[in-house]
Amino acid sequence: MIKISRCGFSLLEVLVAAVIFAIAAVGIFGTISAARTPTRDSNARLGAATDMKRVSDKIQSLITAGAWTAGDPLLSPGLHQITSCAAGCLFSATEPAPAAGSTYTITTDAAGGVNININIAYSSNF
């Protein structure tokens, strides 16, 4: 009499293993995709903070006693769009300006102090 050896896995065992693997994979991929949104928003906020630092450094480099009295248009009171162009703007053509909608406002108070308020627009949808 010949004895038949049954080595290996049955179809049922393979199916159960595949279902367990699929459940684990869905959980892992769900966690990864849920973590992507906060990362994108953090990157956008970091970019906005970097832009704000560049704008404030550029404005600070423009501030001299002569600039205030000579009426430099970039330092005049009021709302200013932060733009990039060849000449007469806050950024040169080689420096990228912050996102559209970014502004800075210069106001003076009763004591003659000057306040600069910078508003950087950014989008977390990219």
HELIX and SHEET records of a PDB file:
HELIX    1   1 LEU A   11  LEU A   62  1                                  52    
HELIX    2   2 ALA A   65  ALA A   70  1                                   6    
HELIX    3   3 PRO A   73  LEU A   75  5                                   3    
SHEET    1   A 3 GLY A  78  GLN A  81  0                                        
SHEET    2   A 3 THR A 103  THR A 108 -1                                        
SHEET    3   A 3 VAL A 114  ASN A 119 -1                                        
END                                                                             
